Amino acid sequence: MHIVIAPDSFKESLSAGEAAQAIHDGMARILPKAHFTLLPMADGGEGTAQSFAQQLGGDFHTCQVTGPDFSSITASYVIVPSQRLAIIDVASASGLPLLAHHQRNPLHTTSLGTGELIRAALAHDVDEIIIGLGGSATTDAGAGILVALGAKLLDSQDAPISPTGDGLGRLAHLDLSQLDPRLKRVRLTAACDVDNPLCGPQGAATVFAPQKGASPEQVRQLEQHLHRFASLCRYQLGKSIAQFAGAGAAGGIGATLGGLLDAQLVPGVALLLERSQATPYIAKANWLVTGEGKVDAQTLHGKVPAALAQVAKQFDVPVVVLAGRVGDDCEALYERGVTTILPIQSGPCDLQHAFEHTAENLRRTAENVARLIAAQSEQ
């Protein structure tokens, strides 16, 4: 019996690696003779660098950077020397979990720290930098990244603006002539977990800013400021950054990376599957167990369970999805190759209780899945 365990992280609860271990611990109690392969996954959100490091073999490096609230924090990135590759998570330097709930306000948060991580990675002998775009606390359209890499973002008086969502409302001039010259020697790849544009009803402000603490009025302000940024990029730089898929990722960081820094934007799970050995493991498996914090219709759009189910379907491997929360619009996932979706909560509870007991709930649910597999194998 070969079982592949390949979950995403359970946000604000467990990393993908911790989730995989909890599932393993539950299943191994019932299936002690089974062979388990643990493949922690990521879709471009937090944990992307860790997943690459575990599957490709990489070294973690840390440095002091500017946090989303402009405080000094320690963030990490991964270097894979054998592939001359660096991997950075936006969430490591500019992530929402770095802020307490009362601190979350995307008008005033910045991606400066992510730019500083990119600059740190450029100091290594790498040919490519992969940037995981999920989990940001920002809606600054990557203004902080640009400033950290040497760009000048100026107001009508030629004074530097604050590289925040609010600061974009005073932006009058962009000067990219002093960007770090080392950027020309590396390939930038942005791993996206969403395909939203920068502006509009499906854009970075409207869809994602409320999750980052924005009020309806602040969402309207941010939308106006993102439009301003896109217009200036178009008329001053000749760059159209607003409407391509993924431009709205990470509060508009996708727009800057893809539209101004020539990064290639790709679905994060597809990128990890391409670069790792996950597909051959899945092809040889009897079962695939995956999961994430919330499974609903959005899971179809570049999330780990849907992407893995499509791979497993090619090899007739049954897929069990474990979820902290299950939406009522998951039918399409079964068509993608998912066999069953199971919530891990034992009963009604508040969100904080769910976060605190995720590992325990995963172990218990995985044990029950293993009982069904054991019963089937005995027939």
C-alpha positions in Angstrom: 0.0 0.0 0.0 1.5 3.3 -1.1 -0.2 6.5 0.1 0.9 9.9 -1.0 0.2 12.7 1.5 0.3 16.1 -0.2 -1.6 18.9 1.6 -1.3 22.6 1.3 -0.9 24.6 4.5 -3.9 25.2 6.8 -3.6 29.0 7.0 -2.9 30.5 10.4 -2.8 26.9 11.8 -0.2 24.5 10.2 2.4 24.7 7.5 2.0 22.2 4.7 4.8 20.1 6.3 3.1 20.1 9.7 -0.3 19.2 8.1 1.4 16.3 6.1 2.9 15.0 9.3 -0.4 15.1 11.2 -2.2 13.2 8.4 0.6 10.6 8.4 0.5 10.2 12.1 -3.2 9.5 12.0 -3.1 7.1 9.1 0.0 5.2 10.2 -1.7 4.1 13.4 -4.2 2.1 11.4 -1.9 1.2 8.4 1.5 0.5 10.0 2.7 -1.5 7.0 1.8 1.1 4.4 4.5 3.1 2.6 3.9 6.8 2.9 5.3 9.6 0.8 5.0 13.1 2.3 4.9 15.9 -0.3 4.0 19.2 1.3 2.6 21.4 -1.4 1.9 25.1 -2.0 0.0 27.1 -4.6 2.2 30.2 -4.4 1.0 31.2 -1.0 2.8 31.0 2.3 4.9 27.8 2.5 5.9 27.9 -1.2 9.6 28.4 -0.4 9.5 25.6 2.2 7.8 23.2 -0.2 10.4 23.8 -2.9 13.2 23.4 -0.3 11.8 20.1 0.9 11.3 18.7 -2.6 14.4 20.1 -4.4 16.8 20.3 -1.5 17.6 23.9 -0.6 19.2 26.1 2.1 17.3 28.6 4.2 18.8 32.1 4.6 17.5 34.8 6.9 17.9 38.6 6.9 16.4 41.6 8.6 13.8 43.3 6.4 11.0 45.9 6.6 7.7 44.2 7.8 4.3 45.1 6.3 3.9 47.7 9.1 7.4 49.2 8.5 8.8 47.5 11.6 12.0 45.5 11.4 11.5 41.7 11.1 13.5 38.6 10.3 12.4 36.9 7.1 13.7 33.9 5.2 14.3 32.8 1.6 15.6 29.6 0.0 18.6 29.0 -2.2 18.9 25.8 -4.2 22.6 25.9 -5.3 22.4 22.9 -7.6 19.7 24.7 -9.7 21.1 28.2 -9.2 17.6 29.0 -7.9 16.2 31.3 -5.2 12.7 31.0 -3.8 11.0 33.8 -1.9 7.5 34.0 -0.2 5.8 37.4 -0.2 4.2 36.1 3.0 7.6 35.8 4.7 8.3 39.5 4.6 4.9 41.1 3.8 2.4 38.5 5.0 -0.9 39.0 6.7 -0.1 36.6 9.6 2.8 39.0 10.6 0.2 41.5 11.8 -2.3 41.3 14.7 -5.9 41.7 13.6 -6.1 45.2 14.9 -3.0 46.2 12.8 -4.4 45.0 9.5 -5.1 47.9 7.1 -4.0 47.6 3.5 -4.0 51.4 3.1 -0.9 51.6 5.3 1.0 48.3 4.7 4.0 47.9 2.4 5.8 45.2 0.3 9.2 46.8 1.0 10.4 43.7 2.8 9.7 41.5 -0.2 11.8 43.8 -2.3 14.6 43.6 0.2 14.4 39.8 0.1 14.7 39.9 -3.7 17.7 42.2 -3.3 19.2 39.7 -0.8 18.6 36.8 -3.2 20.4 38.7 -6.0 23.5 38.6 -3.9 23.7 34.8 -4.5 24.9 33.2 -7.7 21.4 32.4 -9.1 19.8 32.5 -12.5 16.2 32.5 -11.4 14.1 33.8 -8.5 10.7 32.3 -7.9 8.4 34.5 -5.9 5.3 33.0 -4.2 2.6 35.6 -4.3 0.0 34.5 -1.8 -0.7 35.6 1.7 0.2 39.3 1.5 -1.0 42.0 3.9 -0.7 44.6 1.3 -2.5 46.4 -1.6 0.3 48.6 -2.7 0.7 47.1 -6.2 4.3 46.2 -5.4 5.3 49.8 -4.8 7.4 48.7 -1.9 9.2 46.2 -4.0 10.0 48.8 -6.6 11.4 51.2 -4.0 13.5 48.5 -2.4 15.0 47.7 -5.8 15.9 51.3 -6.6 12.9 52.8 -8.3 11.7 56.3 -7.5 8.0 56.8 -6.8 7.4 60.6 -6.5 4.5 62.9 -5.8 3.7 66.1 -7.7 6.4 68.0 -5.7 9.0 65.3 -6.7 9.0 64.0 -3.1 9.0 60.3 -2.5 5.6 58.8 -1.7 5.1 56.3 1.1 5.1 52.9 -0.7 1.7 51.9 0.5 -1.8 51.6 -0.9 -2.5 55.1 0.5 0.7 56.5 -0.9 -0.3 55.5 -4.4 -3.0 58.1 -4.2 -0.3 60.8 -4.3 1.8 59.1 -7.0 2.6 61.5 -9.9 5.8 60.2 -11.4 7.6 56.8 -11.8 11.3 56.5 -12.5 12.6 53.0 -13.0 16.0 54.1 -14.4 17.9 53.2 -11.2 16.5 49.7 -10.8 19.1 47.2 -9.5 21.1 46.2 -12.6 21.4 42.6 -11.3 17.7 42.2 -12.2 18.7 42.0 -15.9 20.8 38.9 -15.2 18.1 36.8 -13.6 14.8 35.3 -14.6 11.9 36.2 -12.4 9.0 33.7 -12.0 5.9 34.6 -10.0 4.0 31.7 -8.6 0.3 32.8 -8.4 -2.5 31.2 -6.4 -5.2 33.5 -8.1 -5.8 34.7 -11.6 -7.5 38.1 -10.8 -6.7 41.3 -12.7 -5.4 44.4 -10.9 -8.5 46.5 -11.0 -12.3 46.2 -11.3 -14.9 44.0 -9.6 -12.6 41.0 -9.6 -9.5 43.0 -8.8 -7.0 43.2 -5.9 -8.9 45.8 -3.9 -12.5 44.7 -4.3 -11.9 40.9 -3.8 -9.0 40.7 -1.4 -8.6 44.0 0.5 -11.6 43.2 2.9 -9.7 40.0 3.9 -6.8 42.3 4.9 -8.8 44.6 7.1 -10.1 47.2 4.6 -13.5 48.8 5.2 -15.9 49.4 2.2 -14.7 53.0 2.0 -11.0 51.9 2.1 -11.7 49.4 -0.6 -13.0 52.2 -2.8 -10.0 54.3 -2.1 -7.6 51.5 -2.9 -9.4 50.8 -6.1 -9.0 54.4 -7.2 -5.3 54.3 -6.2 -4.6 51.1 -8.2 -6.3 52.7 -11.2 -4.0 55.7 -10.8 -1.0 53.5 -10.6 -2.0 51.5 -13.7 -2.7 54.7 -15.6 0.7 56.3 -14.8 2.4 53.0 -15.8 0.6 53.1 -19.1 1.2 56.8 -20.0 4.6 57.3 -18.5 6.2 53.9 -19.1 4.1 52.5 -21.9 3.3 49.4 -19.8 -0.2 47.8 -19.5 -0.2 46.2 -16.1 -3.9 46.0 -15.1 -5.8 43.3 -16.9 -3.6 40.2 -17.4 -4.4 37.1 -15.3 -2.6 37.3 -11.9 -2.0 41.1 -11.9 -4.2 41.3 -8.8 -2.2 38.7 -6.9 -0.7 39.7 -3.6 -2.4 43.1 -3.6 -1.2 43.9 -7.1 2.4 42.7 -6.7 1.6 40.5 -9.7 1.0 43.6 -11.8 4.4 45.0 -10.9 6.3 41.8 -11.3 4.7 40.8 -14.6 4.1 44.2 -16.1 7.2 46.2 -15.0 9.8 43.6 -14.1 9.2 41.1 -16.9 8.4 38.2 -14.5 6.5 35.2 -15.9 3.4 34.6 -13.9 2.5 30.9 -13.6 0.1 28.8 -11.4 2.0 27.9 -8.2 0.9 24.3 -8.0 1.7 23.7 -11.6 5.2 25.2 -11.1 5.9 23.0 -8.1 4.7 19.9 -9.8 6.8 20.7 -12.8 10.0 21.3 -10.8 9.6 18.4 -8.3 9.1 14.7 -8.4 5.5 14.7 -7.2 3.9 13.4 -10.4 5.9 10.2 -10.5 5.0 9.5 -6.9 1.3 10.1 -7.5 1.4 7.9 -10.5 2.5 4.9 -8.4 0.2 5.6 -5.5 -2.8 3.6 -4.3 -4.3 6.7 -2.6 -3.6 10.4 -2.6 -4.6 12.4 0.5 -4.5 16.2 0.2 -6.2 19.2 1.8 -6.3 22.8 2.8 -8.0 25.2 5.2 -11.0 25.9 3.1 -12.4 23.9 0.2 -15.0 25.6 -2.0 -15.5 26.8 -5.6 -12.3 28.9 -5.4 -10.3 25.7 -4.9 -10.8 25.1 -8.7 -8.8 28.2 -9.5 -5.2 27.1 -9.0 -5.4 25.6 -5.5 -3.6 22.4 -4.4 -6.4 19.9 -4.1 -7.8 20.6 -7.5 -4.5 20.6 -9.3 -3.4 17.3 -7.6 -6.7 15.7 -8.3 -6.3 16.4 -12.0 -2.9 14.6 -11.9 -4.3 11.7 -9.9 -7.2 11.3 -12.3 -4.8 10.5 -15.2 -3.6 7.5 -13.2 -6.9 6.4 -11.7 -5.7 7.2 -8.2 -8.5 8.0 -5.7 -8.2 11.3 -3.9 -9.3 12.2 -0.4 -9.4 16.0 0.4 -9.4 17.0 4.1 -10.6 20.5 4.9 -10.9 22.8 7.8 -14.1 24.1 6.2 -16.1 22.8 3.3 -18.2 25.2 1.2 -21.5 24.1 -0.4 -20.3 24.6 -4.0 -17.8 21.8 -4.4 -19.5 19.6 -7.0 -17.1 20.5 -9.8 -14.2 19.2 -7.8 -15.6 15.6 -8.1 -15.5 16.1 -11.9 -11.8 17.0 -11.6 -10.9 13.7 -9.9 -11.7 14.2 -6.2 -13.2 11.1 -4.7 -14.4 12.6 -1.4 -14.1 15.8 0.6 -14.2 15.5 4.4 -14.4 18.3 7.0 -12.0 17.7 9.9 -14.1 19.5 12.6 -15.8 17.3 15.1 -18.6 19.8 15.6 -19.5 23.5 15.6 -16.8 25.7 17.0 -15.4 29.3 16.7 -12.5 30.0 14.3 -9.9 30.4 17.0 -10.8 27.0 18.5 -10.5 25.5 15.0 -7.1 27.0 14.5 -5.8 25.7 17.8 -7.0 22.1 17.2 -6.2 21.7 13.5 -3.4 19.1 14.0 -5.5 17.1 16.4 -8.5 17.2 14.0 -6.4 16.2 11.0 -4.9 13.2 12.9 -8.4 12.0 13.9 -9.9 12.4 10.5 -6.9 10.8 8.8 -7.2 7.9 11.1 -10.8 7.4 10.1 -9.8 7.6 6.4 -7.3 4.9 7.1 -9.9 2.7 8.7 -12.0 2.8 5.5 -8.9 2.1 3.4 -8.0 -0.9 5.6 -11.6 -2.2 5.4 -11.5 -2.0 1.6 -8.2 -3.7 1.3 -9.4 -6.6 3.4 -12.3 -7.3 1.0 
